[in-house]
Each structure stands twice: as C-alpha cells, then as structure tokens.
Amino acid sequence: MRSRYPSASGFSYSFGPGPLTPAIKALVIINVAAFVIDWLVPGAFLQQTLGLYPRGVFRDLHVWQPVTYMFLHAGIAHILFNMLALWMFGVELERMWGTRFFTKFYFVCGIGAAATTLLLSLMPGGLGGALWNTVTIGASGAIYGVLLAYGMYFPNRPIYMYLVFPIPAKYFVLIMGGISLLLSIGGGGGGVAHTTHLGGLVVGYVYLKGMRVHVFSEIQYRFLKWRINRMRRKFDVYSGGRADDVDRRVH
C-alpha cells in the first residue's frame, strides 16, 4: 500500500499507513512475545492449553481459550502475515476510532470468531467433528473483522491483491469472505480455520451495524424511570390541566 503526501519540494511516497498506533503496537508485542515463548516451550503444550480446543472448552471448562487462542501462531509466515495485515488495515481505524474502541472491536471480533467455531463444533457431521477435535490458533478471526471494518469505512481504497491487482477494499473483503465461506463448506483449506475467519467477518459486521442488545443500558433506563415515577408520586407531581388550556402546566 502506497500513500502520497505533498511536501515543500513536491511529493514523497511512503509504504503503509504510518507508525504503529498504541493498541496495535501492544498487540504486536504480545503476539510476538507469545510466539517466542511457544517456540521455546518443548512440544505443543502451550497450544493445547491456550489454543481454542472445543472439547477442552466444553468438557474441561477451559473458558480462557476463546481469548488466549488469538495470541498464538503456527509459524513465522502465520504471525508475519497476521501482524502485517493488522498494521496495514488497523492503524487508520485506530486513529479514526480511538484506542479504546478499536481494542474493544478487535476483541469482540476475535472472541466472536471463537464463539462461531465453538457453536459449529457442536453440529453433527464432518464439519462439527473436525472442529471438535482440532486446536485453532491465530489472530486471523479478529483481523478479518478489522479487514471488514476497513472495507466499510474505506470502500473505494485500492488494495493490491497478491501485490499486483488493485481492487477496491469493498470487493477485496467480499472476495476474502467468499473464499472463507466456500472453503469452510467444502472442508478444504489445508487446516486453515476458515469458519473462524468467517465468524470474525460476520461478528464485525453485526457489531458495526449496531445490532447489539444493550442489556445493561436498558436495565439502567428502567431503573431511572422507576425512580423518577417514584419521586413524582412522593411529591404529588401530576400532569394536569385540560388539553386546550393555554396555561396548562405540571403541578
């Protein structure tokens, strides 16, 4: 991705969106640190313990796994491409939203992607059985949500697919989502958790569209309304007067 900025002498070029923003910098550091620790620990102990393992979540109550799986990666290429995508597509979003909202959105997408995998693992058939006995790791679910958000806020921003073909961001998101959907249905993909990718996309879209149930806000609203009505009764406040009374008032 190339950006062009005016300068005193003309134009200068810069690769990528610029320096790391606070949340993305912290996420990159945590992911790299977890990758190094996983590499130093012999065997697959860390991935089996912290990765998303549906059988471990449901049977052994490893409730931390829908969060911790996002910070583990299978190899250099896996973490490299994930962190590169996080930087390229997440920096502008964090600048626009602010660190707090971006961090919340990132974890909502990552945990939502994990929830999608857990729910699908309960389905009968080959897909459910494969997910039930498979460990899923990586930040891809959360990053697919970030990619979806980028496509929604910058729909016509060109993205160079395979570093060669420029296409608008909105079509790039559709292509990536379609690939994940087809591969998850077909069961292909060489072990890549395409259902988790698709879950991150869907959850990110639903979250940004505001299709959320504000349970605590509704409870708070009902409580305040109850208190106001109680105070009105306590101080004998009633809505009085006739509808056609020009001097109608609350008394």
C-alpha positions in Angstrom: 0.0 0.0 0.0 1.4 3.3 -1.1 0.4 6.8 0.2 1.4 10.1 -1.4 2.0 13.2 0.7 2.7 16.7 -0.5 6.0 18.3 0.6 7.8 21.5 0.0 9.6 20.1 -3.0 6.7 18.2 -4.5 5.6 14.7 -3.4 7.0 12.0 -1.3 6.0 8.4 -1.0 5.6 6.1 2.0 4.8 2.4 2.3 1.8 1.6 4.6 -0.3 3.7 6.8 2.5 5.0 9.0 3.8 4.3 12.5 2.2 1.8 14.9 -0.7 3.2 16.9 -0.8 2.3 20.7 -3.3 -0.6 20.6 -1.7 -2.2 17.5 1.8 -1.7 19.0 0.7 -3.5 22.2 -1.0 -6.3 20.2 2.1 -6.9 18.1 4.4 -7.0 21.1 2.1 -9.5 22.9 1.8 -11.7 19.8 5.5 -11.8 19.2 6.3 -12.5 22.9 3.7 -15.4 22.9 5.2 -16.7 19.7 8.7 -16.7 21.2 7.5 -18.4 24.4 5.7 -21.0 22.4 8.8 -21.7 20.4 10.9 -22.1 23.5 8.5 -24.4 25.3 9.0 -28.0 24.1 6.2 -29.9 22.4 2.7 -28.5 21.8 1.9 -27.8 25.5 1.1 -24.1 25.1 -1.0 -24.6 22.0 -3.0 -27.4 23.7 -3.5 -25.3 26.8 -4.1 -21.8 25.3 -5.4 -22.6 21.8 -9.1 -22.9 21.1 -9.9 -26.5 21.6 -13.7 -27.0 21.6 -13.6 -30.3 23.5 -11.4 -28.6 26.1 -13.7 -25.7 26.4 -16.9 -27.7 26.8 -15.6 -30.8 28.7 -12.8 -29.3 30.8 -14.1 -25.8 31.1 -11.1 -24.1 29.7 -13.0 -20.9 29.4 -9.9 -18.7 28.8 -9.2 -20.3 25.4 -11.6 -18.1 23.3 -9.3 -15.2 24.3 -5.8 -16.7 24.5 -6.0 -18.5 21.2 -5.7 -15.2 19.4 -2.1 -14.7 20.6 -0.6 -18.0 19.4 0.6 -18.7 15.8 1.7 -21.8 13.9 4.8 -20.4 12.3 6.8 -17.4 11.1 4.7 -16.9 8.0 1.5 -17.2 10.0 2.4 -14.4 12.5 4.2 -12.3 9.9 1.2 -12.0 7.6 -1.3 -11.5 10.5 0.8 -8.7 12.1 1.4 -7.1 8.7 -2.4 -7.1 8.0 -3.1 -5.8 11.4 -0.7 -2.9 10.8 -1.8 -2.1 7.3 -5.6 -2.2 7.9 -5.8 -1.4 11.6 -3.7 1.8 12.0 -6.2 4.1 10.2 -9.1 2.6 12.1 -7.5 3.1 15.5 -6.7 6.7 14.5 -10.3 7.3 13.5 -12.0 5.4 16.3 -9.5 5.9 19.1 -7.6 3.3 21.0 -10.3 2.2 23.4 -13.0 1.5 20.8 -10.5 -0.2 18.4 -9.3 -2.5 21.2 -12.9 -3.4 22.1 -13.8 -4.1 18.5 -10.7 -6.3 18.0 -11.5 -8.5 21.0 -15.2 -8.6 20.1 -14.3 -9.9 16.6 -11.7 -12.4 18.0 -14.0 -13.8 20.7 -17.0 -13.8 18.3 -14.9 -15.8 15.8 -14.1 -18.3 18.6 -17.8 -18.5 19.5 -18.6 -19.3 15.9 -16.1 -22.1 15.9 -17.4 -23.5 19.2 -21.0 -23.4 18.0 -20.2 -25.1 14.7 -18.2 -27.8 16.6 -21.5 -28.9 18.2 -23.1 -29.6 14.8 -23.4 -33.2 13.7 -21.5 -34.4 10.7 -17.9 -34.0 9.4 -17.5 -30.3 10.0 -18.6 -30.4 13.6 -16.4 -33.5 14.3 -13.4 -31.9 12.7 -13.7 -28.7 14.7 -14.4 -30.6 17.9 -11.1 -32.3 17.8 -9.0 -29.5 16.3 -7.0 -26.8 18.0 -7.4 -23.3 16.4 -4.8 -20.7 17.0 -4.0 -17.3 15.5 -5.3 -13.7 15.3 -6.9 -14.2 11.9 -10.5 -14.1 13.2 -10.0 -10.7 14.8 -8.0 -9.4 11.8 -10.8 -10.5 9.4 -13.1 -8.3 11.5 -10.6 -5.4 11.1 -10.5 -6.1 7.4 -14.3 -5.9 7.2 -14.3 -2.6 9.1 -11.7 -1.2 6.7 -13.8 -2.2 3.7 -16.8 -0.5 5.3 -15.1 2.8 6.2 -12.8 3.0 3.1 -14.8 1.1 0.5 -13.0 2.6 -2.5 -9.5 2.5 -1.2 -7.4 0.4 -3.6 -5.9 -2.8 -2.2 -3.2 -4.6 -4.3 -4.3 -8.3 -4.3 -1.3 -10.5 -4.5 0.7 -7.2 -4.6 -0.3 -6.9 -8.3 -4.0 -6.4 -8.9 -5.5 -3.2 -7.5 -9.2 -3.6 -6.4 -11.4 -1.5 -4.1 -11.4 -2.5 -0.5 -15.1 -3.4 -0.5 -14.6 -6.0 -3.2 -11.4 -7.3 -1.5 -13.5 -8.0 1.6 -16.2 -9.8 -0.4 -13.6 -12.0 -2.1 -11.9 -12.9 1.1 -15.3 -13.6 2.8 -16.4 -15.7 -0.2 -13.2 -17.8 -0.2 -13.6 -18.5 3.6 -17.3 -19.4 3.1 -16.6 -21.8 0.2 -13.6 -23.5 1.9 -15.5 -23.9 5.2 -18.4 -25.5 3.4 -16.1 -27.7 1.3 -13.9 -28.6 4.3 -10.7 -27.6 2.4 -8.1 -25.1 3.1 -5.2 -27.2 4.4 -6.0 -26.9 8.0 -6.8 -23.2 7.9 -9.8 -22.3 10.2 -12.0 -20.7 7.6 -15.0 -20.9 9.8 -13.2 -18.8 12.3 -12.3 -16.2 9.6 -15.9 -16.1 8.5 -17.1 -15.7 12.1 -14.8 -12.7 12.6 -16.3 -11.1 9.4 -19.9 -11.6 10.5 -19.4 -10.5 14.1 -17.5 -7.4 13.0 -20.3 -6.5 10.6 -23.1 -7.1 13.1 -21.2 -5.1 15.8 -20.6 -2.1 13.5 -24.2 -2.1 12.3 -25.3 -1.7 15.9 -27.2 -4.9 16.1 -26.4 -5.3 19.7 -28.6 -5.8 22.7 -27.8 -3.1 25.3 -28.9 -5.1 28.3 -27.2 -3.0 31.0 -28.3 0.2 29.3 -31.9 -1.0 29.2 -31.8 -2.0 32.9 -30.3 1.4 33.8 -33.0 3.2 31.8 -35.8 1.2 33.5 -34.3 1.8 37.0 -34.1 5.6 36.4 -37.6 5.7 35.0 -38.9 3.9 38.1 -37.0 6.3 40.4 -38.5 9.3 38.5 -42.0 8.0 38.8 -41.5 7.2 42.5 -40.3 10.8 43.1 -43.3 12.2 41.3 -45.7 10.2 43.5 -43.8 11.2 46.6 -44.0 14.9 45.9 -47.5 14.6 44.3 -46.4 15.7 40.8 -49.1 15.1 38.2 -49.7 16.2 34.7 -52.7 18.4 35.0 -54.9 20.8 33.1 -57.1 20.4 30.1 -55.6 19.8 26.7 -57.0 23.1 25.4 -55.8 25.1 28.4 -53.1 27.6 27.2 -51.9 27.8 30.8 -51.5 24.1 31.2 -48.6 23.1 33.3 -47.2 20.3 35.5 -48.2 20.9 39.2 
